[in-house]
Amino acid sequence: MNVWWSEQDDVLNNVGAARDLCSAMSARLSDPDCVRQALDSYGNSTQLGKSLRWAKGSLGFGNLGIALALFETSMFLEDEQLFQNAHTIFRDELRSFSGSSPDIGLFGGMSGVLLTAKTLSQETSYSGLILDVTNYIVGRLAKICEELSSQTDAIKPLEFDMMGGLVGVAVALSTCASDEPAKQGLRLCVETLEKLCLDAPTFSKFLTKPADWPDSGLAKQFPDGYLNLGVAHGLPGVLGALAIATKVATKETTKIIGQLSDFILKNSVEDSYGPNWPAAIGPPNGKAAEPKATRAAWCYGSPGVSIALFNAAEALGDEQLKQFAVDAMEAVFRRPRDRLSVYSPTVCHGKAGLAIMAAGLAAKSGSEFLSQNVNGLIGEILAARDDSFPLCVRDEESPGKLVDNPGFLEGAPGVLASLACLLGQEQPFWLRIFFLGL
């Protein structure tokens, strides 16, 4: 069986087991009672001080993530009923927006609707909806960008990051940047991010203050604030967004891509296996913990940062930077597993996300070393199956602490979508979330 992330024939093991798990998980996720059972269990068992709230129209923790996962699985299994389930859930979610004014973020707002609509429209046209949602996002963007550009102090993570800020909005708009409204909105995002980067190499506008994110463990480590080096909430996400905005890039964009790349390279930490990154660094002359390597995941660590750097290298035409990005990703799999802090099967901070990152860079670079390790991760994800769980797999919030989670980033839908994606022959559209699928 051939896959999109390797040129080698029959690279996959356990194809039958993977198909069987995809079938079982998609049946559970199509059943509202199973989803409700998982959600109730999550609320009663999560270790997080404040559990997430299931949100209407949310890609990260709502039914949009389930719709996307079922659609991806329907393509892989060639299952018409799953296809219909995905569209039914998506259309039902759209009705929940009637009379409301939702925000425009990627994982909790209308940018998530846009990306999901673009994904599902590969087989069913949502052209009118896509235009309406794009116009809504762009209409809200003008004021947001003006306010951020005029702000003299640092901005908050959710104003610029992948989850709810400009980076995530830019990712969604880049999916339809051939259309003028989306191109206009993407240009607004890029111009604003460029303005926020004008004090390079300090990048002080992106300094996160402890009061702005008090629940983060980083707040205690960096009492004077910190620059986040994870792709989900930090400067690598800004770099990734600028690097994929090819439809509106200017000489200024290229210059800032170079400055951000240099900054991220400068703040890497190296061990005997290769490059790595801390979760954050403190401001110049500020109190801060000694930088040390973080987990190896999408949200924080080498996998997410490597993809952003590789895309930056493509934008800059920098072969040396490309190789550095590949070396950093390959180093993840050379390190002892107990140093990776990756134990959950999920996307955000787990094995599914790591597998997607490795597969994406394998496809871009031709690294068979990465391809071989993707196959191993798929086997580990399959081993997490337990049909006594409401959705067949659970998030592992900390070693040994298993939690049912119906959300895309930290739960079963993301695992399902990742498995179906990794078993497919074409790189799916929704991987734009991870700066892939370009």
VOGU-3710 file (C-alpha; in Angstrom, 3 decimals, decimal comma):
1> mnvwwseqdd> 0,000/0,000/0,000  1,465/3,364/-1,062  1,122/6,521/1,012  1,696/10,219/0,311  4,577/10,599/2,769  6,929/7,939/1,392  8,241/6,943/-2,028  8,866/3,423/-0,743  6,292/0,773/-1,679  4,409/-0,990/1,101
11> vlnnvgaard> 6,014/1,065/3,881  3,061/0,449/6,203  2,578/-2,362/8,670  -0,746/-3,186/10,360  -2,949/-1,717/7,618  -5,806/-4,048/8,512  -5,686/-3,088/12,208  -5,592/0,590/11,275  -8,612/0,307/9,003  -10,478/-1,574/11,715
21> lcsamsarls> -9,730/1,105/14,322  -10,789/3,870/11,924  -14,070/2,052/11,315  -14,725/1,551/15,036  -13,843/5,116/16,027  -15,870/6,696/13,237  -18,937/4,671/14,297  -18,579/5,928/17,878  -18,007/9,547/16,805  -21,102/9,359/14,576
31> dpdcvrqald> -23,168/8,460/17,650  -24,144/11,545/19,727  -24,622/9,349/22,817  -21,019/8,107/22,660  -19,743/11,664/22,232  -21,879/12,846/25,153  -20,608/9,988/27,318  -16,997/10,932/26,515  -17,695/14,590/27,218  -19,281/13,822/30,597
41> sygnstqlgk> -16,356/11,579/31,477  -13,893/14,305/30,466  -15,524/16,865/32,741  -15,337/14,464/35,690  -11,785/13,216/35,187  -9,565/15,861/33,584  -6,596/17,006/35,651  -6,772/20,456/34,128  -7,764/23,059/36,680  -10,438/24,389/34,373
51> slrwakgslg> -11,787/21,948/31,821  -12,566/23,088/28,307  -16,164/23,911/27,461  -17,705/22,132/24,466  -18,360/24,975/22,075  -20,651/25,459/19,110  -18,762/25,983/15,887  -15,421/24,971/17,412  -12,803/23,065/15,457  -10,631/22,479/18,511
61> fgnlgialal> -13,277/21,368/21,016  -16,607/21,002/19,281  -18,489/19,251/16,497  -16,487/20,812/13,653  -13,533/18,636/14,661  -15,751/15,550/14,534  -17,108/16,523/11,102  -13,591/16,969/9,737  -12,446/13,626/11,171  -15,440/11,749/9,756
71> fetsmflede> -14,942/13,343/6,341  -11,279/12,350/6,231  -12,158/8,819/7,282  -14,939/8,579/4,703  -12,394/9,350/1,993  -9,998/6,702/3,268  -12,605/3,970/3,837  -14,696/5,036/0,804  -17,727/5,009/3,099  -20,749/6,940/1,826
81> qlfqnahtif> -22,550/6,854/5,173  -19,595/8,440/6,980  -19,465/11,041/4,220  -23,095/11,910/4,843  -22,560/11,928/8,632  -19,733/14,439/8,271  -21,843/16,828/6,196  -24,878/16,465/8,469  -22,849/17,350/11,553  -21,238/20,277/9,739
91> rdelrsfsgs> -24,541/21,701/8,515  -26,130/21,289/11,940  -23,253/23,283/13,440  -23,806/26,097/10,975  -27,364/26,528/12,227  -26,021/27,199/15,723  -24,554/30,513/14,517  -27,958/32,005/13,740  -28,199/35,466/15,299  -24,734/35,303/16,924
101> spdiglfggm> -21,497/37,201/16,285  -18,751/34,594/16,763  -15,069/35,431/16,904  -12,784/34,676/13,980  -10,145/32,361/15,480  -9,090/29,057/13,920  -9,783/26,572/16,692  -12,773/28,310/18,267  -14,244/30,623/15,646  -15,123/31,328/12,031
111> sgvlltaktl> -11,674/30,578/10,610  -12,266/27,008/11,747  -15,591/27,027/9,917  -13,833/28,312/6,799  -11,135/25,640/6,873  -13,666/22,873/7,533  -15,914/24,124/4,722  -12,953/24,219/2,317  -12,023/20,665/3,321  -15,529/19,276/2,908
121> sqetsysgli> -16,097/21,241/-0,317  -13,627/19,012/-2,120  -16,585/16,701/-2,726  -19,601/18,976/-2,105  -19,748/22,649/-3,012  -19,964/25,180/-0,191  -18,877/28,082/-2,389  -21,587/30,462/-1,179  -20,903/29,665/2,468  -17,148/30,032/1,957
131> ldvtnyivgr> -17,612/33,490/0,474  -19,978/34,570/3,274  -17,630/33,320/5,992  -14,633/34,921/4,302  -16,415/38,263/4,114  -17,382/37,990/7,790  -13,770/37,295/8,801  -12,353/40,098/6,675  -14,997/42,502/7,979  -13,915/41,791/11,557
141> lakiceelss> -10,215/41,791/10,695  -9,911/45,455/9,745  -10,705/46,696/13,249  -8,689/43,962/14,971  -5,596/44,657/12,885  -5,893/48,403/13,383  -6,084/47,971/17,159  -3,140/45,572/17,283  -0,989/47,769/15,045  -1,569/50,831/17,236
151> qtdaikplef> -0,970/49,014/20,528  2,154/50,288/22,289  2,414/47,422/24,779  2,879/43,703/24,105  -0,113/41,831/22,715  -1,712/38,762/24,280  -1,090/35,255/22,887  -4,698/34,709/21,762  -4,483/37,912/19,719  -1,716/36,588/17,485
161> dmmgglvgva> -1,306/32,803/17,945  -2,476/29,764/15,992  -5,314/28,963/18,351  -7,366/32,179/18,305  -5,227/34,918/16,774  -3,887/36,274/13,493  -1,685/33,259/12,763  -4,645/30,883/12,713  -6,776/33,332/10,725  -3,986/33,657/8,154
171> valstcasde> -3,794/29,866/7,865  -7,521/29,637/7,115  -7,516/32,522/4,646  -4,499/31,068/2,833  -6,677/28,121/1,829  -8,690/30,331/-0,522  -6,241/33,171/-1,211  -6,955/32,983/-4,945  -10,252/34,728/-4,160  -9,930/38,483/-3,715
181> pakqglrlcv> -11,737/38,826/-0,336  -9,552/36,136/1,237  -6,458/37,619/-0,354  -7,365/41,002/1,118  -7,799/39,465/4,565  -4,559/37,498/4,300  -2,745/40,684/3,326  -4,157/42,415/6,436  -2,914/39,564/8,660  0,544/39,579/7,098
191> etleklclda> 0,944/43,361/7,217  -0,089/43,437/10,876  2,258/40,599/11,841  5,036/42,414/9,995  4,388/45,611/11,958  4,498/43,670/15,211  7,912/42,320/14,193  9,471/45,712/13,431  11,623/45,738/16,562  13,467/42,574/15,489
201> ptfskfltkp> 15,530/40,930/16,871  13,843/41,791/20,192  10,264/40,924/19,137  9,019/42,596/22,323  5,422/42,914/21,052  5,130/39,146/21,471  6,308/39,103/25,096  3,783/37,150/27,166  3,326/38,520/30,665  2,458/36,118/33,504
211> adwpdsglak> -0,790/38,020/34,111  -1,848/37,405/30,508  -1,617/33,632/30,923  -1,529/32,868/34,653  -2,484/29,189/34,255  0,554/28,419/32,119  3,462/26,689/33,828  5,710/29,132/31,995  4,382/32,009/34,112  6,231/30,663/37,161
221> qfpdgylnlg> 9,442/30,061/35,246  9,475/33,542/33,704  8,258/36,138/36,244  9,289/38,993/33,918  7,512/37,487/30,933  8,660/35,291/28,073  8,820/34,850/24,324  7,008/31,639/23,462  8,933/29,297/21,135  6,139/26,814/20,481
231> vahglpgvlg> 4,369/26,812/17,130  0,884/26,846/18,706  1,327/30,023/20,775  4,637/31,584/19,798  7,046/33,034/17,274  7,460/29,833/15,214  3,732/30,112/14,465  4,228/33,683/13,242  7,094/32,467/11,057  4,991/29,643/9,651
241> alaiatkvat> 2,089/31,954/8,798  4,329/34,428/6,969  6,117/31,627/5,116  2,913/30,153/3,634  1,410/33,546/2,680  2,968/33,383/-0,767  -0,011/35,060/-2,486  0,634/38,360/-0,682  4,337/38,175/0,234  6,535/41,231/-0,355
251> kettkiigql> 10,220/42,016/0,120  9,365/43,085/3,667  7,759/39,684/4,298  10,898/37,915/3,099  13,083/40,127/5,293  11,052/39,365/8,419  10,959/35,642/7,603  14,755/35,779/7,609  14,882/37,690/10,906  12,452/35,333/12,636
261> sdfilknsve> 14,340/32,289/11,334  17,624/33,687/12,646  16,050/34,381/16,044  14,606/30,878/16,320  17,912/29,308/15,260  19,830/31,446/17,749  17,618/30,233/20,592  17,825/26,528/19,807  19,480/24,185/22,271  21,682/21,369/21,022
271> dsygpnwpaa> 22,500/17,960/22,435  24,449/15,041/21,029  21,472/14,062/18,852  20,894/17,424/17,164  18,959/20,717/17,466  16,022/21,218/19,826  14,125/24,124/21,397  12,913/25,253/24,806  9,254/26,115/25,289  10,169/29,775/25,827
281> igppngkaae> 12,947/32,212/26,633  12,929/35,210/28,946  13,378/38,857/27,881  16,865/40,415/27,804  18,050/41,116/31,382  14,880/39,562/32,825  14,562/36,843/35,447  14,159/33,483/33,756  14,750/29,782/34,147  17,689/28,275/32,276
291> pkatraawcy> 16,492/27,316/28,750  16,052/23,577/28,417  14,543/21,406/25,724  10,787/20,901/25,866  8,624/17,986/24,679  8,741/16,759/21,065  5,274/17,670/19,840  3,323/19,863/17,456  2,445/22,498/20,031  5,924/22,777/21,552
301> gspgvsialf> 9,292/21,447/20,479  11,217/20,428/17,387  8,422/18,841/15,313  6,270/21,973/14,972  9,266/24,326/14,818  10,950/22,212/12,132  7,951/22,483/9,793  7,850/26,272/10,232  11,585/26,531/9,528  11,389/24,289/6,463
311> naaealgdeq> 8,609/26,415/4,976  10,652/29,519/5,772  13,623/27,962/3,994  11,461/27,368/0,928  10,351/31,012/0,979  13,966/32,175/1,322  15,467/29,630/-1,061  17,840/28,590/1,744  19,026/24,988/1,327  21,135/25,106/4,480
321> lkqfavdame> 18,105/26,072/6,576  16,092/23,263/4,977  18,706/20,748/6,053  18,788/22,207/9,571  15,013/21,712/9,820  15,284/18,096/8,663  18,167/17,446/11,071  16,103/18,822/13,953  13,150/16,551/13,109  15,330/13,486/12,628
331> avfrrprdrl> 17,046/14,186/15,958  13,679/13,661/17,678  13,775/9,983/16,705  17,416/9,525/17,636  16,802/10,575/21,222  15,741/8,054/23,869  11,954/7,947/24,004  11,817/8,858/27,677  13,282/12,262/26,783  10,503/13,171/24,337
341> svysptvchg> 7,618/13,521/26,839  5,249/12,146/24,201  2,985/9,463/25,641  -0,565/10,334/24,542  -1,904/9,073/21,164  -3,370/12,525/20,409  -2,544/15,426/18,074  -1,586/18,493/20,098  1,074/17,004/22,354  1,017/13,351/21,363
351> kaglaimaag> 1,954/10,664/18,887  -0,618/11,494/16,206  0,684/15,050/15,940  4,293/13,864/15,939  3,488/11,338/13,204  1,824/14,031/11,065  4,822/16,362/11,496  7,312/13,645/10,624  5,258/12,468/7,638  4,887/16,022/6,347
361> laaksgsefl> 8,599/16,699/6,495  9,364/13,277/5,031  7,162/14,192/2,061  8,869/17,565/1,652  12,453/16,363/2,111  12,421/12,743/0,967  13,794/11,524/4,312  13,192/7,779/4,505  14,472/7,840/8,089  11,440/9,949/9,021
371> sqnvnglige> 9,114/7,686/7,002  10,282/4,599/8,880  9,586/6,284/12,204  6,095/7,350/11,107  5,283/3,693/10,622  6,440/2,960/14,162  4,271/5,741/15,600  1,207/4,385/13,803  1,809/1,080/15,562  1,980/2,842/18,934
381> ilaarddsfp> -1,288/4,685/18,240  -2,988/1,394/17,364  -1,752/-0,073/20,644  -3,686/2,619/22,544  -7,003/1,120/21,420  -9,412/-0,073/24,093  -13,003/-0,645/22,987  -14,234/-0,234/26,555  -13,506/3,499/26,167  -16,443/5,516/24,746
391> lcvrdeespg> -14,394/6,585/21,687  -11,867/3,695/21,622  -8,854/5,861/22,564  -8,170/8,291/25,388  -5,895/11,262/25,870  -3,068/10,667/28,329  -2,885/14,037/30,090  0,102/12,913/32,145  1,831/9,528/32,333  -0,794/6,985/33,328
401> klvdnpgfle> -3,669/9,507/33,578  -6,121/8,523/30,812  -9,016/10,878/30,015  -11,869/10,558/27,519  -11,792/13,585/25,238  -14,032/14,231/22,188  -12,033/17,297/21,071  -9,908/17,391/17,931  -6,596/18,609/19,339  -6,423/16,498/22,497
411> gapgvlasla> -8,909/13,741/21,799  -10,258/10,963/19,619  -11,312/12,966/16,504  -7,754/14,167/15,934  -6,410/10,636/16,351  -8,963/9,340/13,836  -8,298/12,088/11,286  -4,534/11,566/11,623  -4,742/7,792/11,157  -6,996/8,103/8,094
421> cllgqeqpfw> -4,707/10,800/6,701  -1,521/8,773/7,240  -3,044/5,755/5,495  -4,072/7,769/2,439  -2,374/8,279/-0,904  -2,889/12,048/-1,075  -1,897/14,716/1,435  -5,219/16,063/2,731  -6,207/19,682/2,553  -6,812/20,220/6,272
431> lrifflgl> -3,128/19,688/7,106  -2,775/23,408/6,429  -3,451/23,633/10,193  0,091/22,326/10,639  1,625/24,388/7,788  1,426/21,278/5,592  -0,831/20,288/2,702  0,458/23,213/0,643
//
